[in-house]
């Protein structure tokens, strides 16, 4: 499991390449890694987060005090699976998992 920060995001291609070279089934919390060749990601949906933030901004601009607003947590998550990488690692991804995925990269 690779957690994202500035360093890992900056070197995502290297991390994905090294994981493939050493046949490590790496899972990420940002979809950019999977689109670069990582195995899978499970993360919050960024569009949903922006919508939640926009609702907060709207309430603040209408006079709500930020300290009075409740803390919100993400409500929508997305699963992305890279089948090409799974095949290269010799992994079989169950059909039930593929059916639940929001995006499957072939």
N, CA, C and O atoms as a GROMACS GRO file, in nm:
protein
  424
    1UNK      N    1   0.085  -0.117   0.000
    1UNK     CA    2   0.000   0.000   0.000
    1UNK      C    3   0.090   0.123   0.000
    1UNK      O    4   0.170   0.141   0.091
    2UNK      N    5   0.076   0.205  -0.100
    2UNK     CA    6   0.156   0.326  -0.112
    2UNK      C    7   0.064   0.446  -0.085
    2UNK      O    8  -0.031   0.470  -0.159
    3UNK      N    9   0.094   0.519   0.019
    3UNK     CA   10   0.019   0.640   0.050
    3UNK      C   11   0.082   0.758  -0.023
    3UNK      O   12   0.203   0.763  -0.041
    4UNK      N   13   0.000   0.850  -0.062
    4UNK     CA   14   0.047   0.959  -0.146
    4UNK      C   15   0.084   1.080  -0.063
    4UNK      O   16   0.012   1.123   0.027
    5UNK      N   17   0.199   1.134  -0.097
    5UNK     CA   18   0.241   1.264  -0.049
    5UNK      C   19   0.318   1.329  -0.164
    5UNK      O   20   0.319   1.275  -0.275
    6UNK      N   21   0.380   1.442  -0.141
    6UNK     CA   22   0.450   1.512  -0.248
    6UNK      C   23   0.558   1.426  -0.313
    6UNK      O   24   0.570   1.422  -0.436
    7UNK      N   25   0.636   1.356  -0.230
    7UNK     CA   26   0.747   1.276  -0.281
    7UNK      C   27   0.697   1.158  -0.364
    7UNK      O   28   0.745   1.137  -0.475
    8UNK      N   29   0.603   1.083  -0.311
    8UNK     CA   30   0.555   0.965  -0.385
    8UNK      C   31   0.481   1.005  -0.512
    8UNK      O   32   0.493   0.938  -0.614
    9UNK      N   33   0.408   1.114  -0.507
    9UNK     CA   34   0.337   1.159  -0.628
    9UNK      C   35   0.436   1.207  -0.734
    9UNK      O   36   0.418   1.180  -0.852
   10UNK      N   37   0.540   1.276  -0.692
   10UNK     CA   38   0.643   1.323  -0.784
   10UNK      C   39   0.715   1.206  -0.852
   10UNK      O   40   0.751   1.215  -0.970
   11UNK      N   41   0.735   1.097  -0.778
   11UNK     CA   42   0.809   0.983  -0.830
   11UNK      C   43   0.718   0.863  -0.861
   11UNK      O   44   0.760   0.748  -0.851
   12UNK      N   45   0.593   0.890  -0.897
   12UNK     CA   46   0.498   0.781  -0.917
   12UNK      C   47   0.540   0.685  -1.026
   12UNK      O   48   0.521   0.564  -1.012
   13UNK      N   49   0.596   0.736  -1.136
   13UNK     CA   50   0.638   0.646  -1.244
   13UNK      C   51   0.750   0.552  -1.197
   13UNK      O   52   0.749   0.433  -1.231
   14UNK      N   53   0.844   0.603  -1.120
   14UNK     CA   54   0.951   0.520  -1.065
   14UNK      C   55   0.894   0.416  -0.969
   14UNK      O   56   0.935   0.299  -0.973
   15UNK      N   57   0.802   0.456  -0.884
   15UNK     CA   58   0.743   0.364  -0.787
   15UNK      C   59   0.668   0.252  -0.859
   15UNK      O   60   0.680   0.135  -0.823
   16UNK      N   61   0.590   0.288  -0.960
   16UNK     CA   62   0.515   0.189  -1.038
   16UNK      C   63   0.610   0.095  -1.111
   16UNK      O   64   0.588  -0.026  -1.114
   17UNK      N   65   0.716   0.149  -1.168
   17UNK     CA   66   0.815   0.068  -1.240
   17UNK      C   67   0.885  -0.030  -1.145
   17UNK      O   68   0.901  -0.147  -1.178
   18UNK      N   69   0.926   0.018  -1.028
   18UNK     CA   70   0.994  -0.068  -0.931
   18UNK      C   71   0.901  -0.177  -0.878
   18UNK      O   72   0.943  -0.291  -0.858
   19UNK      N   73   0.775  -0.142  -0.855
   19UNK     CA   74   0.678  -0.242  -0.809
   19UNK      C   75   0.661  -0.351  -0.914
   19UNK      O   76   0.655  -0.469  -0.880
   20UNK      N   77   0.653  -0.312  -1.040
   20UNK     CA   78   0.638  -0.410  -1.149
   20UNK      C   79   0.765  -0.496  -1.161
   20UNK      O   80   0.756  -0.617  -1.176
   21UNK      N   81   0.880  -0.433  -1.154
   21UNK     CA   82   1.007  -0.506  -1.168
   21UNK      C   83   1.022  -0.613  -1.060
   21UNK      O   84   1.072  -0.723  -1.085
   22UNK      N   85   0.978  -0.580  -0.938
   22UNK     CA   86   0.992  -0.671  -0.825
   22UNK      C   87   0.864  -0.753  -0.802
   22UNK      O   88   0.850  -0.823  -0.701
   23UNK      N   89   0.772  -0.742  -0.898
   23UNK     CA   90   0.646  -0.818  -0.895
   23UNK      C   91   0.568  -0.798  -0.765
   23UNK      O   92   0.519  -0.894  -0.705
   24UNK      N   93   0.559  -0.672  -0.723
   24UNK     CA   94   0.484  -0.637  -0.603
   24UNK      C   95   0.346  -0.583  -0.642
   24UNK      O   96   0.337  -0.486  -0.717
   25UNK      N   97   0.241  -0.644  -0.595
   25UNK     CA   98   0.107  -0.594  -0.625
   25UNK      C   99   0.074  -0.471  -0.540
   25UNK      O  100   0.011  -0.484  -0.434
   26UNK      N  101   0.114  -0.356  -0.584
   26UNK     CA  102   0.098  -0.232  -0.507
   26UNK      C  103  -0.040  -0.172  -0.528
   26UNK      O  104  -0.093  -0.168  -0.639
   27UNK      N  105  -0.097  -0.125  -0.419
   27UNK     CA  106  -0.227  -0.059  -0.420
   27UNK      C  107  -0.206   0.084  -0.371
   27UNK      O  108  -0.126   0.108  -0.281
   28UNK      N  109  -0.278   0.177  -0.432
   28UNK     CA  110  -0.256   0.319  -0.407
   28UNK      C  111  -0.385   0.386  -0.362
   28UNK      O  112  -0.493   0.329  -0.374
   29UNK      N  113  -0.373   0.508  -0.311
   29UNK     CA  114  -0.492   0.584  -0.275
   29UNK      C  115  -0.514   0.704  -0.368
   29UNK      O  116  -0.585   0.798  -0.333
   30UNK      N  117  -0.453   0.699  -0.486
   30UNK     CA  118  -0.474   0.802  -0.588
   30UNK      C  119  -0.477   0.731  -0.724
   30UNK      O  120  -0.391   0.649  -0.753
   31UNK      N  121  -0.575   0.764  -0.805
   31UNK     CA  122  -0.593   0.695  -0.933
   31UNK      C  123  -0.479   0.720  -1.032
   31UNK      O  124  -0.459   0.638  -1.122
   32UNK      N  125  -0.406   0.827  -1.019
   32UNK     CA  126  -0.296   0.857  -1.112
   32UNK      C  127  -0.193   0.744  -1.116
   32UNK      O  128  -0.133   0.719  -1.220
   33UNK      N  129  -0.172   0.678  -1.004
   33UNK     CA  130  -0.077   0.567  -1.001
   33UNK      C  131  -0.126   0.450  -1.086
   33UNK      O  132  -0.046   0.387  -1.155
   34UNK      N  133  -0.254   0.422  -1.081
   34UNK     CA  134  -0.310   0.311  -1.158
   34UNK      C  135  -0.305   0.344  -1.307
   34UNK      O  136  -0.279   0.257  -1.390
   35UNK      N  137  -0.330   0.468  -1.340
   35UNK     CA  138  -0.324   0.509  -1.480
   35UNK      C  139  -0.181   0.508  -1.532
   35UNK      O  140  -0.158   0.504  -1.653
   36UNK      N  141  -0.083   0.511  -1.439
   36UNK     CA  142   0.058   0.499  -1.476
   36UNK      C  143   0.106   0.354  -1.478
   36UNK      O  144   0.221   0.327  -1.512
   37UNK      N  145   0.017   0.261  -1.441
   37UNK     CA  146   0.053   0.120  -1.445
   37UNK      C  147   0.045   0.047  -1.312
   37UNK      O  148   0.078  -0.071  -1.306
   38UNK      N  149   0.000   0.114  -1.207
   38UNK     CA  150  -0.017   0.047  -1.078
   38UNK      C  151  -0.132  -0.051  -1.083
   38UNK      O  152  -0.213  -0.046  -1.176
   39UNK      N  153  -0.141  -0.140  -0.986
   39UNK     CA  154  -0.242  -0.245  -0.987
   39UNK      C  155  -0.383  -0.193  -0.958
   39UNK      O  156  -0.476  -0.219  -1.035
   40UNK      N  157  -0.399  -0.120  -0.849
   40UNK     CA  158  -0.534  -0.076  -0.812
   40UNK      C  159  -0.526   0.046  -0.721
   40UNK      O  160  -0.424   0.074  -0.658
   41UNK      N  161  -0.637   0.118  -0.716
   41UNK     CA  162  -0.649   0.228  -0.620
   41UNK      C  163  -0.789   0.227  -0.562
   41UNK      O  164  -0.887   0.193  -0.629
   42UNK      N  165  -0.796   0.264  -0.436
   42UNK     CA  166  -0.923   0.282  -0.369
   42UNK      C  167  -0.912   0.415  -0.297
   42UNK      O  168  -0.831   0.430  -0.205
   43UNK      N  169  -0.992   0.510  -0.339
   43UNK     CA  170  -0.976   0.644  -0.285
   43UNK      C  171  -1.106   0.721  -0.290
   43UNK      O  172  -1.205   0.677  -0.348
   44UNK      N  173  -1.103   0.837  -0.227
   44UNK     CA  174  -1.220   0.924  -0.232
   44UNK      C  175  -1.238   0.975  -0.374
   44UNK      O  176  -1.142   0.986  -0.451
   45UNK      N  177  -1.360   1.007  -0.408
   45UNK     CA  178  -1.390   1.063  -0.538
   45UNK      C  179  -1.364   1.214  -0.530
   45UNK      O  180  -1.434   1.284  -0.457
   46UNK      N  181  -1.265   1.265  -0.605
   46UNK     CA  182  -1.230   1.407  -0.592
   46UNK      C  183  -1.343   1.501  -0.633
   46UNK      O  184  -1.358   1.608  -0.575
   47UNK      N  185  -1.423   1.462  -0.730
   47UNK     CA  186  -1.536   1.547  -0.773
   47UNK      C  187  -1.634   1.563  -0.659
   47UNK      O  188  -1.686   1.673  -0.637
   48UNK      N  189  -1.661   1.455  -0.587
   48UNK     CA  190  -1.753   1.461  -0.474
   48UNK      C  191  -1.698   1.551  -0.364
   48UNK      O  192  -1.773   1.626  -0.301
   49UNK      N  193  -1.566   1.543  -0.339
   49UNK     CA  194  -1.505   1.630  -0.238
   49UNK      C  195  -1.521   1.778  -0.274
   49UNK      O  196  -1.550   1.861  -0.188
   50UNK      N  197  -1.501   1.810  -0.401
   50UNK     CA  198  -1.515   1.949  -0.444
   50UNK      C  199  -1.659   1.997  -0.429
   50UNK      O  200  -1.683   2.113  -0.395
   51UNK      N  201  -1.755   1.908  -0.455
   51UNK     CA  202  -1.896   1.946  -0.437
   51UNK      C  203  -1.925   1.974  -0.290
   51UNK      O  204  -1.994   2.071  -0.258
   52UNK      N  205  -1.872   1.889  -0.202
   52UNK     CA  206  -1.891   1.913  -0.058
   52UNK      C  207  -1.827   2.045  -0.016
   52UNK      O  208  -1.885   2.120   0.062
   53UNK      N  209  -1.708   2.073  -0.068
   53UNK     CA  210  -1.640   2.199  -0.034
   53UNK      C  211  -1.720   2.318  -0.086
   53UNK      O  212  -1.730   2.421  -0.018
   54UNK      N  213  -1.777   2.306  -0.205
   54UNK     CA  214  -1.857   2.415  -0.261
   54UNK      C  215  -1.979   2.443  -0.174
   54UNK      O  216  -2.017   2.558  -0.156
   55UNK      N  217  -2.039   2.339  -0.120
   55UNK     CA  218  -2.155   2.358  -0.031
   55UNK      C  219  -2.112   2.432   0.096
   55UNK      O  220  -2.186   2.517   0.146
   56UNK      N  221  -1.994   2.401   0.147
   56UNK     CA  222  -1.941   2.472   0.264
   56UNK      C  223  -1.919   2.620   0.232
   56UNK      O  224  -1.960   2.707   0.308
   57UNK      N  225  -1.854   2.646   0.120
   57UNK     CA  226  -1.826   2.784   0.080
   57UNK      C  227  -1.958   2.861   0.066
   57UNK      O  228  -1.969   2.975   0.109
   58UNK      N  229  -2.056   2.798   0.005
   58UNK     CA  230  -2.186   2.861  -0.013
   58UNK      C  231  -2.247   2.900   0.122
   58UNK      O  232  -2.298   3.010   0.137
   59UNK      N  233  -2.241   2.809   0.219
   59UNK     CA  234  -2.297   2.839   0.350
   59UNK      C  235  -2.222   2.952   0.419
   59UNK      O  236  -2.282   3.036   0.485
   60UNK      N  237  -2.090   2.953   0.404
   60UNK     CA  238  -2.009   3.059   0.466
   60UNK      C  239  -2.040   3.194   0.402
   60UNK      O  240  -2.054   3.294   0.472
   61UNK      N  241  -2.049   3.196   0.270
   61UNK     CA  242  -2.080   3.321   0.201
   61UNK      C  243  -2.220   3.373   0.235
   61UNK      O  244  -2.247   3.492   0.223
   62UNK      N  245  -2.308   3.283   0.276
   62UNK     CA  246  -2.443   3.324   0.317
   62UNK      C  247  -2.450   3.360   0.464
   62UNK      O  248  -2.558   3.387   0.516
   63UNK      N  249  -2.333   3.362   0.533
   63UNK     CA  250  -2.329   3.411   0.670
   63UNK      C  251  -2.303   3.309   0.778
   63UNK      O  252  -2.292   3.347   0.895
   64UNK      N  253  -2.293   3.182   0.745
   64UNK     CA  254  -2.267   3.082   0.849
   64UNK      C  255  -2.125   3.098   0.901
   64UNK      O  256  -2.032   3.129   0.827
   65UNK      N  257  -2.111   3.076   1.030
   65UNK     CA  258  -1.977   3.080   1.090
   65UNK      C  259  -1.908   2.946   1.064
   65UNK      O  260  -1.966   2.842   1.091
   66UNK      N  261  -1.785   2.948   1.013
   66UNK     CA  262  -1.715   2.822   0.986
   66UNK      C  263  -1.706   2.731   1.109
   66UNK      O  264  -1.713   2.609   1.097
   67UNK      N  265  -1.690   2.790   1.226
   67UNK     CA  266  -1.678   2.709   1.348
   67UNK      C  267  -1.808   2.636   1.381
   67UNK      O  268  -1.806   2.536   1.454
   68UNK      N  269  -1.920   2.684   1.327
   68UNK     CA  270  -2.050   2.620   1.355
   68UNK      C  271  -2.084   2.510   1.255
   68UNK      O  272  -2.180   2.436   1.275
   69UNK      N  273  -2.006   2.498   1.148
   69UNK     CA  274  -2.036   2.397   1.047
   69UNK      C  275  -1.983   2.261   1.091
   69UNK      O  276  -1.874   2.252   1.149
   70UNK      N  277  -2.058   2.157   1.065
   70UNK     CA  278  -2.012   2.024   1.106
   70UNK      C  279  -1.894   1.975   1.022
   70UNK      O  280  -1.878   2.015   0.906
   71UNK      N  281  -1.815   1.889   1.080
   71UNK     CA  282  -1.706   1.825   1.006
   71UNK      C  283  -1.769   1.720   0.916
   71UNK      O  284  -1.855   1.643   0.960
   72UNK      N  285  -1.727   1.718   0.791
   72UNK     CA  286  -1.781   1.619   0.698
   72UNK      C  287  -1.672   1.521   0.659
   72UNK      O  288  -1.554   1.554   0.656
   73UNK      N  289  -1.716   1.400   0.629
   73UNK     CA  290  -1.625   1.298   0.580
   73UNK      C  291  -1.665   1.262   0.438
   73UNK      O  292  -1.780   1.281   0.400
   74UNK      N  293  -1.572   1.210   0.361
   74UNK     CA  294  -1.608   1.167   0.226
   74UNK      C  295  -1.718   1.062   0.229
   74UNK      O  296  -1.725   0.980   0.320
   75UNK      N  297  -1.804   1.066   0.130
   75UNK     CA  298  -1.914   0.971   0.123
   75UNK      C  299  -1.908   0.884  -0.002
   75UNK      O  300  -1.975   0.781  -0.010
   76UNK      N  301  -1.827   0.925  -0.098
   76UNK     CA  302  -1.818   0.848  -0.222
   76UNK      C  303  -1.672   0.810  -0.247
   76UNK      O  304  -1.583   0.895  -0.247
   77UNK      N  305  -1.651   0.682  -0.268
   77UNK     CA  306  -1.518   0.629  -0.294
   77UNK      C  307  -1.517   0.562  -0.431
   77UNK      O  308  -1.622   0.522  -0.482
   78UNK      N  309  -1.399   0.549  -0.490
   78UNK     CA  310  -1.389   0.484  -0.620
   78UNK      C  311  -1.278   0.381  -0.621
   78UNK      O  312  -1.170   0.401  -0.564
   79UNK      N  313  -1.308   0.269  -0.686
   79UNK     CA  314  -1.214   0.159  -0.701
   79UNK      C  315  -1.174   0.151  -0.848
   79UNK      O  316  -1.259   0.140  -0.936
   80UNK      N  317  -1.044   0.155  -0.873
   80UNK     CA  318  -0.993   0.145  -1.010
   80UNK      C  319  -0.895   0.028  -1.014
   80UNK      O  320  -0.806   0.017  -0.928
   81UNK      N  321  -0.911  -0.058  -1.113
   81UNK     CA  322  -0.826  -0.177  -1.126
   81UNK      C  323  -0.761  -0.176  -1.264
   81UNK      O  324  -0.827  -0.150  -1.365
   82UNK      N  325  -0.632  -0.206  -1.267
   82UNK     CA  326  -0.558  -0.214  -1.393
   82UNK      C  327  -0.537  -0.363  -1.425
   82UNK      O  328  -0.451  -0.428  -1.367
   83UNK      N  329  -0.617  -0.415  -1.519
   83UNK     CA  330  -0.610  -0.557  -1.555
   83UNK      C  331  -0.480  -0.592  -1.626
   83UNK      O  332  -0.431  -0.704  -1.613
   84UNK      N  333  -0.424  -0.499  -1.701
   84UNK     CA  334  -0.298  -0.524  -1.770
   84UNK      C  335  -0.187  -0.552  -1.668
   84UNK      O  336  -0.106  -0.642  -1.687
   85UNK      N  337  -0.185  -0.474  -1.562
   85UNK     CA  338  -0.086  -0.493  -1.456
   85UNK      C  339  -0.112  -0.624  -1.381
   85UNK      O  340  -0.019  -0.697  -1.349
   86UNK      N  341  -0.238  -0.654  -1.354
   86UNK     CA  342  -0.273  -0.779  -1.286
   86UNK      C  343  -0.224  -0.899  -1.368
   86UNK      O  344  -0.169  -0.994  -1.313
   87UNK      N  345  -0.244  -0.894  -1.498
   87UNK     CA  346  -0.200  -1.003  -1.585
   87UNK      C  347  -0.048  -1.015  -1.583
   87UNK      O  348   0.004  -1.126  -1.577
   88UNK      N  349   0.023  -0.903  -1.588
   88UNK     CA  350   0.170  -0.904  -1.586
   88UNK      C  351   0.223  -0.962  -1.454
   88UNK      O  352   0.330  -1.022  -1.452
   89UNK      N  353   0.147  -0.945  -1.346
   89UNK     CA  354   0.187  -0.998  -1.215
   89UNK      C  355   0.140  -1.143  -1.196
   89UNK      O  356   0.172  -1.206  -1.095
   90UNK      N  357   0.064  -1.194  -1.292
   90UNK     CA  358   0.012  -1.329  -1.280
   90UNK      C  359  -0.105  -1.341  -1.184
   90UNK      O  360  -0.130  -1.448  -1.129
   91UNK      N  361  -0.177  -1.232  -1.165
   91UNK     CA  362  -0.291  -1.230  -1.073
   91UNK      C  363  -0.422  -1.243  -1.150
   91UNK      O  364  -0.437  -1.192  -1.261
   92UNK      N  365  -0.516  -1.312  -1.089
   92UNK     CA  366  -0.651  -1.319  -1.144
   92UNK      C  367  -0.741  -1.235  -1.054
   92UNK      O  368  -0.752  -1.259  -0.934
   93UNK      N  369  -0.805  -1.137  -1.113
   93UNK     CA  370  -0.895  -1.050  -1.036
   93UNK      C  371  -1.035  -1.111  -1.043
   93UNK      O  372  -1.087  -1.133  -1.152
   94UNK      N  373  -1.095  -1.140  -0.928
   94UNK     CA  374  -1.228  -1.200  -0.928
   94UNK      C  375  -1.331  -1.114  -1.002
   94UNK      O  376  -1.327  -0.991  -0.995
   95UNK      N  377  -1.422  -1.180  -1.071
   95UNK     CA  378  -1.527  -1.108  -1.144
   95UNK      C  379  -1.611  -1.021  -1.052
   95UNK      O  380  -1.656  -0.913  -1.091
   96UNK      N  381  -1.633  -1.066  -0.929
   96UNK     CA  382  -1.713  -0.987  -0.835
   96UNK      C  383  -1.645  -0.855  -0.802
   96UNK      O  384  -1.712  -0.753  -0.784
   97UNK      N  385  -1.511  -0.856  -0.794
   97UNK     CA  386  -1.438  -0.733  -0.769
   97UNK      C  387  -1.441  -0.642  -0.892
   97UNK      O  388  -1.456  -0.520  -0.879
   98UNK      N  389  -1.426  -0.701  -1.010
   98UNK     CA  390  -1.433  -0.621  -1.133
   98UNK      C  391  -1.571  -0.557  -1.148
   98UNK      O  392  -1.582  -0.445  -1.197
   99UNK      N  393  -1.675  -0.629  -1.108
   99UNK     CA  394  -1.810  -0.574  -1.118
   99UNK      C  395  -1.831  -0.455  -1.025
   99UNK      O  396  -1.909  -0.365  -1.056
  100UNK      N  397  -1.761  -0.454  -0.914
  100UNK     CA  398  -1.774  -0.344  -0.818
  100UNK      C  399  -1.687  -0.224  -0.853
  100UNK      O  400  -1.708  -0.114  -0.802
  101UNK      N  401  -1.589  -0.245  -0.940
  101UNK     CA  402  -1.494  -0.138  -0.976
  101UNK      C  403  -1.565  -0.025  -1.050
  101UNK      O  404  -1.655  -0.049  -1.130
  102UNK      N  405  -1.523   0.097  -1.022
  102UNK     CA  406  -1.576   0.214  -1.092
  102UNK      C  407  -1.510   0.228  -1.228
  102UNK      O  408  -1.570   0.282  -1.321
  103UNK      N  409  -1.386   0.179  -1.240
  103UNK     CA  410  -1.314   0.185  -1.366
  103UNK      C  411  -1.221   0.065  -1.374
  103UNK      O  412  -1.155   0.030  -1.276
  104UNK      N  413  -1.216   0.003  -1.491
  104UNK     CA  414  -1.126  -0.108  -1.515
  104UNK      C  415  -1.040  -0.069  -1.635
  104UNK      O  416  -1.092  -0.042  -1.744
  105UNK      N  417  -0.910  -0.067  -1.614
  105UNK     CA  418  -0.817  -0.033  -1.722
  105UNK      C  419  -0.769  -0.162  -1.785
  105UNK      O  420  -0.711  -0.248  -1.719
  106UNK      N  421  -0.794  -0.174  -1.915
  106UNK     CA  422  -0.757  -0.297  -1.986
  106UNK      C  423  -0.635  -0.269  -2.064
  106UNK      O  424  -0.584  -0.358  -2.133
   0.00000   0.00000   0.00000
